[in-house]
Amino acid sequence: MTKKRFHTSLQLKLTLLLSLLMIVSCVLMYFFISHSAVSGMDGLQNYMIKVDPQDGDSPITFNVDPKALFPQFEQEIQETKEDFLLRSVIATTIIILLSSVCTYFLTKKTLTPLQKLTSEVSQIQAQNLSTQLAVPNSKDEIAQLTSSFNEMLARLDNAFSTQKQFSANAAHELRTPLAVLQTNLEVFEKKQEPEMVEYQQLFTMIKEQTARLSQLVGTLLDMTNLKSVPRTDHVSLEELVDEVFCDLDPVAEKAGISIHFDDNSSQDWHTDVHTPDASALNNNIRNITGSYVLLYRAVYNLVENAIKYNRPNGSVTVSVKEKNGQAMILVKDTGIGISPENQKKIFDPFFRVDKSRSRAMGGAGLGLALVDSIAREHGGSVKVLESNEKGSIIALMLPVSSTASI
């Protein structure tokens, strides 16, 4: 059997705290005033009388004991002391009680906007994150808290919408190869005596679809684990591009696409920059601090994408430059180009300009989305610089502030 815990409200806590301060203040004031008053009454017990003669003689001073003149004087003083102390205690008690009651109702009125905010917040669920709370006109801390909460709700709503869309797209992409596997297996199961060729076709289909599933799952895991990857490697951009070329050279050769690194373009570009030592600047931006694994994946995806969606016997050119305080890895292809309305969408998860061609090549629309996520994790960005019927130039930009000299 669980015990119910007693939870005090903020209003009660403030009332108790202010009441305690009031009690301490009143008690201290009571003792100070009582001590002063009692000391003054005690001083009435001895009088010194000074008499100035009319004839100019020296004044005469003598002490008078009030007890001798007034026998009941001491008793009256004692009764006055007791009456004063009693009235002081009663007045102090009344002041404390009245102050506590007033404090309780004043704090209730003051905390009413906060209670209203609490009630509205408690009604917000995942389904109505787009709801905006009414901001009070008081322009105080509660108004600031409400505004901050509305901003947080907007960010959460955007994140939930993005996550929901991402999950739906991921489920769709995973379901497609599974449906192909299930359909082919069911058809194959109905055959009485399958031939060896049919077995081979089935195995080939299973191999292709499982590879597609593995690639999709791997990419999804990469996108969810980006923040856990350390970004403290000293990366040489030229060496990174060279490694990407080595890995993609068979793919490019099979597709009939030539790939090369345009080092002269980088040097010529820096020659145009008005700086006393352009070669030193060029060397500096080619060595940055980040995650080698993630940056390799970003450049790999860009170059692989340029190879896949290129023209027959086309080319892919990669160069490294610096502009406006950013290191830029430029990937230029001779493809058919990207329409203006799709130049930003290609970096959205699961977006494909040509869905039939993408599926034929085994693409799930996550390659460029992963590049965008990696760029953001490094404080940079990726975008289409140029695109027309002769080809496209995509730039992976990283801030020079993250560069490191080696």
Contacts in CASP RR format, 6 or more apart in sequence:
PFRMAT RR
TARGET T0000
AUTHOR 0000-0000-0000
METHOD contacts of the structure
MODEL  1
MTKKRFHTSLQLKLTLLLSLLMIVSCVLMYFFISHSAVSGMDGLQNYMIK
VDPQDGDSPITFNVDPKALFPQFEQEIQETKEDFLLRSVIATTIIILLSS
VCTYFLTKKTLTPLQKLTSEVSQIQAQNLSTQLAVPNSKDEIAQLTSSFN
EMLARLDNAFSTQKQFSANAAHELRTPLAVLQTNLEVFEKKQEPEMVEYQ
QLFTMIKEQTARLSQLVGTLLDMTNLKSVPRTDHVSLEELVDEVFCDLDP
VAEKAGISIHFDDNSSQDWHTDVHTPDASALNNNIRNITGSYVLLYRAVY
NLVENAIKYNRPNGSVTVSVKEKNGQAMILVKDTGIGISPENQKKIFDPF
FRVDKSRSRAMGGAGLGLALVDSIAREHGGSVKVLESNEKGSIIALMLPV
SSTASI
10 111 0 8 1.000
10 114 0 8 1.000
11 104 0 8 1.000
11 107 0 8 1.000
11 108 0 8 1.000
11 111 0 8 1.000
12 104 0 8 1.000
14 103 0 8 1.000
14 107 0 8 1.000
14 111 0 8 1.000
15 100 0 8 1.000
15 103 0 8 1.000
15 104 0 8 1.000
15 107 0 8 1.000
18 99 0 8 1.000
18 100 0 8 1.000
18 103 0 8 1.000
18 107 0 8 1.000
19 96 0 8 1.000
19 99 0 8 1.000
19 100 0 8 1.000
19 103 0 8 1.000
22 95 0 8 1.000
22 96 0 8 1.000
22 99 0 8 1.000
22 100 0 8 1.000
22 103 0 8 1.000
23 96 0 8 1.000
26 92 0 8 1.000
26 95 0 8 1.000
26 96 0 8 1.000
27 92 0 8 1.000
29 92 0 8 1.000
30 88 0 8 1.000
30 89 0 8 1.000
30 92 0 8 1.000
33 88 0 8 1.000
34 84 0 8 1.000
34 85 0 8 1.000
34 88 0 8 1.000
37 81 0 8 1.000
37 84 0 8 1.000
38 81 0 8 1.000
38 84 0 8 1.000
38 85 0 8 1.000
41 77 0 8 1.000
41 80 0 8 1.000
41 81 0 8 1.000
42 77 0 8 1.000
44 66 0 8 1.000
44 77 0 8 1.000
45 65 0 8 1.000
45 66 0 8 1.000
45 67 0 8 1.000
45 74 0 8 1.000
45 77 0 8 1.000
46 63 0 8 1.000
46 65 0 8 1.000
46 66 0 8 1.000
47 63 0 8 1.000
47 64 0 8 1.000
47 65 0 8 1.000
47 66 0 8 1.000
48 61 0 8 1.000
48 62 0 8 1.000
48 63 0 8 1.000
48 64 0 8 1.000
49 61 0 8 1.000
49 62 0 8 1.000
49 63 0 8 1.000
49 64 0 8 1.000
50 59 0 8 1.000
50 60 0 8 1.000
50 61 0 8 1.000
51 59 0 8 1.000
51 60 0 8 1.000
51 61 0 8 1.000
51 62 0 8 1.000
52 59 0 8 1.000
53 59 0 8 1.000
53 60 0 8 1.000
66 73 0 8 1.000
66 74 0 8 1.000
67 73 0 8 1.000
67 74 0 8 1.000
113 136 0 8 1.000
113 138 0 8 1.000
113 142 0 8 1.000
114 142 0 8 1.000
117 133 0 8 1.000
117 142 0 8 1.000
117 145 0 8 1.000
117 146 0 8 1.000
117 149 0 8 1.000
120 133 0 8 1.000
120 134 0 8 1.000
121 133 0 8 1.000
121 149 0 8 1.000
124 131 0 8 1.000
124 153 0 8 1.000
126 160 0 8 1.000
129 153 0 8 1.000
129 156 0 8 1.000
129 157 0 8 1.000
129 160 0 8 1.000
130 153 0 8 1.000
130 154 0 8 1.000
130 157 0 8 1.000
131 153 0 8 1.000
132 150 0 8 1.000
132 153 0 8 1.000
133 146 0 8 1.000
133 149 0 8 1.000
133 150 0 8 1.000
133 153 0 8 1.000
134 146 0 8 1.000
135 143 0 8 1.000
135 146 0 8 1.000
135 147 0 8 1.000
135 150 0 8 1.000
136 142 0 8 1.000
136 143 0 8 1.000
136 146 0 8 1.000
137 143 0 8 1.000
165 349 0 8 1.000
166 349 0 8 1.000
166 350 0 8 1.000
169 349 0 8 1.000
169 350 0 8 1.000
170 216 0 8 1.000
170 220 0 8 1.000
170 350 0 8 1.000
172 350 0 8 1.000
173 216 0 8 1.000
173 350 0 8 1.000
173 364 0 8 1.000
174 213 0 8 1.000
174 216 0 8 1.000
174 217 0 8 1.000
177 209 0 8 1.000
177 210 0 8 1.000
177 212 0 8 1.000
177 213 0 8 1.000
177 216 0 8 1.000
178 209 0 8 1.000
178 213 0 8 1.000
180 205 0 8 1.000
180 209 0 8 1.000
181 205 0 8 1.000
181 206 0 8 1.000
181 209 0 8 1.000
181 210 0 8 1.000
184 202 0 8 1.000
184 205 0 8 1.000
184 206 0 8 1.000
185 202 0 8 1.000
188 194 0 8 1.000
188 198 0 8 1.000
188 202 0 8 1.000
191 198 0 8 1.000
194 202 0 8 1.000
212 362 0 8 1.000
212 364 0 8 1.000
215 362 0 8 1.000
215 363 0 8 1.000
215 364 0 8 1.000
216 364 0 8 1.000
216 366 0 8 1.000
219 364 0 8 1.000
219 366 0 8 1.000
219 367 0 8 1.000
219 370 0 8 1.000
220 366 0 8 1.000
222 297 0 8 1.000
222 370 0 8 1.000
223 349 0 8 1.000
223 366 0 8 1.000
223 369 0 8 1.000
223 370 0 8 1.000
223 373 0 8 1.000
226 294 0 8 1.000
226 373 0 8 1.000
226 374 0 8 1.000
226 377 0 8 1.000
227 377 0 8 1.000
229 291 0 8 1.000
229 293 0 8 1.000
229 294 0 8 1.000
229 377 0 8 1.000
230 291 0 8 1.000
231 289 0 8 1.000
231 290 0 8 1.000
231 291 0 8 1.000
231 294 0 8 1.000
231 377 0 8 1.000
231 378 0 8 1.000
232 289 0 8 1.000
232 290 0 8 1.000
232 291 0 8 1.000
233 289 0 8 1.000
233 290 0 8 1.000
233 291 0 8 1.000
233 292 0 8 1.000
234 287 0 8 1.000
234 288 0 8 1.000
234 289 0 8 1.000
234 404 0 8 1.000
234 406 0 8 1.000
235 287 0 8 1.000
235 288 0 8 1.000
235 289 0 8 1.000
235 290 0 8 1.000
235 291 0 8 1.000
235 292 0 8 1.000
235 295 0 8 1.000
236 286 0 8 1.000
236 287 0 8 1.000
236 406 0 8 1.000
237 285 0 8 1.000
237 286 0 8 1.000
237 287 0 8 1.000
237 288 0 8 1.000
237 320 0 8 1.000
237 327 0 8 1.000
237 329 0 8 1.000
238 261 0 8 1.000
238 263 0 8 1.000
238 286 0 8 1.000
238 320 0 8 1.000
240 292 0 8 1.000
240 295 0 8 1.000
240 296 0 8 1.000
240 299 0 8 1.000
241 261 0 8 1.000
241 299 0 8 1.000
241 318 0 8 1.000
241 320 0 8 1.000
241 329 0 8 1.000
242 261 0 8 1.000
243 296 0 8 1.000
244 296 0 8 1.000
244 299 0 8 1.000
244 300 0 8 1.000
244 303 0 8 1.000
245 259 0 8 1.000
245 260 0 8 1.000
245 261 0 8 1.000
245 303 0 8 1.000
245 318 0 8 1.000
247 300 0 8 1.000
248 259 0 8 1.000
248 300 0 8 1.000
248 303 0 8 1.000
248 304 0 8 1.000
248 307 0 8 1.000
249 259 0 8 1.000
251 304 0 8 1.000
251 307 0 8 1.000
252 258 0 8 1.000
252 259 0 8 1.000
252 307 0 8 1.000
252 316 0 8 1.000
255 307 0 8 1.000
255 308 0 8 1.000
255 310 0 8 1.000
256 312 0 8 1.000
256 313 0 8 1.000
256 314 0 8 1.000
257 307 0 8 1.000
257 310 0 8 1.000
257 313 0 8 1.000
257 314 0 8 1.000
257 315 0 8 1.000
257 316 0 8 1.000
258 314 0 8 1.000
258 315 0 8 1.000
258 316 0 8 1.000
259 303 0 8 1.000
259 307 0 8 1.000
259 315 0 8 1.000
259 316 0 8 1.000
259 317 0 8 1.000
259 318 0 8 1.000
260 315 0 8 1.000
260 316 0 8 1.000
260 317 0 8 1.000
260 318 0 8 1.000
261 317 0 8 1.000
261 318 0 8 1.000
261 319 0 8 1.000
262 317 0 8 1.000
262 318 0 8 1.000
262 319 0 8 1.000
263 319 0 8 1.000
265 317 0 8 1.000
265 319 0 8 1.000
265 321 0 8 1.000
266 282 0 8 1.000
266 319 0 8 1.000
266 320 0 8 1.000
266 321 0 8 1.000
267 279 0 8 1.000
267 282 0 8 1.000
269 319 0 8 1.000
269 321 0 8 1.000
270 278 0 8 1.000
270 279 0 8 1.000
270 281 0 8 1.000
270 282 0 8 1.000
270 321 0 8 1.000
270 322 0 8 1.000
271 278 0 8 1.000
273 281 0 8 1.000
273 322 0 8 1.000
275 281 0 8 1.000
281 322 0 8 1.000
282 322 0 8 1.000
284 400 0 8 1.000
284 403 0 8 1.000
284 405 0 8 1.000
285 320 0 8 1.000
285 321 0 8 1.000
285 322 0 8 1.000
285 327 0 8 1.000
285 400 0 8 1.000
285 403 0 8 1.000
286 320 0 8 1.000
286 327 0 8 1.000
287 403 0 8 1.000
287 404 0 8 1.000
287 405 0 8 1.000
287 406 0 8 1.000
288 295 0 8 1.000
288 327 0 8 1.000
288 398 0 8 1.000
288 402 0 8 1.000
288 403 0 8 1.000
288 404 0 8 1.000
289 402 0 8 1.000
289 403 0 8 1.000
289 404 0 8 1.000
290 378 0 8 1.000
290 402 0 8 1.000
291 374 0 8 1.000
291 377 0 8 1.000
291 378 0 8 1.000
294 374 0 8 1.000
294 377 0 8 1.000
294 378 0 8 1.000
295 374 0 8 1.000
295 378 0 8 1.000
297 370 0 8 1.000
297 371 0 8 1.000
297 374 0 8 1.000
298 370 0 8 1.000
298 371 0 8 1.000
298 374 0 8 1.000
298 375 0 8 1.000
298 382 0 8 1.000
298 396 0 8 1.000
299 318 0 8 1.000
299 329 0 8 1.000
299 331 0 8 1.000
299 396 0 8 1.000
301 367 0 8 1.000
301 368 0 8 1.000
301 370 0 8 1.000
301 371 0 8 1.000
302 329 0 8 1.000
302 331 0 8 1.000
302 368 0 8 1.000
302 371 0 8 1.000
302 382 0 8 1.000
302 394 0 8 1.000
302 396 0 8 1.000
303 316 0 8 1.000
303 318 0 8 1.000
303 331 0 8 1.000
305 367 0 8 1.000
305 368 0 8 1.000
306 316 0 8 1.000
306 331 0 8 1.000
306 332 0 8 1.000
306 333 0 8 1.000
306 335 0 8 1.000
306 392 0 8 1.000
306 394 0 8 1.000
307 316 0 8 1.000
307 333 0 8 1.000
308 361 0 8 1.000
309 333 0 8 1.000
309 335 0 8 1.000
309 336 0 8 1.000
309 354 0 8 1.000
309 357 0 8 1.000
310 316 0 8 1.000
310 333 0 8 1.000
310 334 0 8 1.000
310 335 0 8 1.000
311 334 0 8 1.000
311 335 0 8 1.000
311 336 0 8 1.000
314 333 0 8 1.000
314 334 0 8 1.000
314 335 0 8 1.000
315 333 0 8 1.000
315 334 0 8 1.000
316 331 0 8 1.000
316 332 0 8 1.000
316 333 0 8 1.000
316 334 0 8 1.000
317 330 0 8 1.000
317 331 0 8 1.000
317 332 0 8 1.000
317 333 0 8 1.000
318 329 0 8 1.000
318 330 0 8 1.000
318 331 0 8 1.000
318 332 0 8 1.000
319 329 0 8 1.000
319 330 0 8 1.000
319 332 0 8 1.000
320 327 0 8 1.000
320 328 0 8 1.000
320 329 0 8 1.000
320 330 0 8 1.000
321 327 0 8 1.000
321 328 0 8 1.000
321 330 0 8 1.000
322 328 0 8 1.000
322 400 0 8 1.000
325 399 0 8 1.000
325 400 0 8 1.000
325 401 0 8 1.000
326 380 0 8 1.000
326 397 0 8 1.000
326 398 0 8 1.000
326 399 0 8 1.000
326 400 0 8 1.000
327 397 0 8 1.000
327 398 0 8 1.000
327 399 0 8 1.000
327 400 0 8 1.000
327 403 0 8 1.000
328 395 0 8 1.000
328 396 0 8 1.000
328 397 0 8 1.000
328 398 0 8 1.000
329 395 0 8 1.000
329 396 0 8 1.000
329 397 0 8 1.000
329 398 0 8 1.000
330 385 0 8 1.000
330 393 0 8 1.000
330 394 0 8 1.000
330 395 0 8 1.000
331 393 0 8 1.000
331 394 0 8 1.000
331 395 0 8 1.000
331 396 0 8 1.000
332 391 0 8 1.000
332 392 0 8 1.000
332 393 0 8 1.000
333 391 0 8 1.000
333 392 0 8 1.000
334 390 0 8 1.000
334 391 0 8 1.000
335 390 0 8 1.000
335 391 0 8 1.000
335 392 0 8 1.000
336 389 0 8 1.000
336 391 0 8 1.000
337 387 0 8 1.000
337 388 0 8 1.000
337 389 0 8 1.000
337 390 0 8 1.000
337 391 0 8 1.000
337 392 0 8 1.000
338 346 0 8 1.000
338 353 0 8 1.000
338 384 0 8 1.000
338 387 0 8 1.000
338 392 0 8 1.000
339 353 0 8 1.000
339 387 0 8 1.000
340 387 0 8 1.000
342 351 0 8 1.000
342 353 0 8 1.000
343 383 0 8 1.000
343 384 0 8 1.000
343 387 0 8 1.000
344 383 0 8 1.000
344 384 0 8 1.000
345 351 0 8 1.000
346 353 0 8 1.000
346 368 0 8 1.000
346 384 0 8 1.000
347 368 0 8 1.000
347 369 0 8 1.000
347 371 0 8 1.000
347 372 0 8 1.000
347 382 0 8 1.000
347 383 0 8 1.000
348 369 0 8 1.000
349 365 0 8 1.000
349 366 0 8 1.000
349 369 0 8 1.000
350 364 0 8 1.000
350 365 0 8 1.000
350 366 0 8 1.000
350 369 0 8 1.000
351 365 0 8 1.000
351 369 0 8 1.000
352 358 0 8 1.000
352 363 0 8 1.000
352 365 0 8 1.000
358 364 0 8 1.000
358 365 0 8 1.000
368 382 0 8 1.000
371 382 0 8 1.000
371 396 0 8 1.000
372 381 0 8 1.000
372 382 0 8 1.000
375 381 0 8 1.000
375 382 0 8 1.000
375 396 0 8 1.000
375 397 0 8 1.000
375 398 0 8 1.000
378 398 0 8 1.000
378 399 0 8 1.000
378 402 0 8 1.000
379 398 0 8 1.000
379 399 0 8 1.000
379 402 0 8 1.000
380 397 0 8 1.000
380 398 0 8 1.000
380 399 0 8 1.000
381 397 0 8 1.000
382 394 0 8 1.000
382 395 0 8 1.000
382 396 0 8 1.000
382 397 0 8 1.000
383 394 0 8 1.000
383 395 0 8 1.000
383 397 0 8 1.000
384 392 0 8 1.000
384 393 0 8 1.000
384 394 0 8 1.000
384 395 0 8 1.000
385 393 0 8 1.000
385 394 0 8 1.000
385 395 0 8 1.000
386 392 0 8 1.000
386 393 0 8 1.000
387 393 0 8 1.000
END
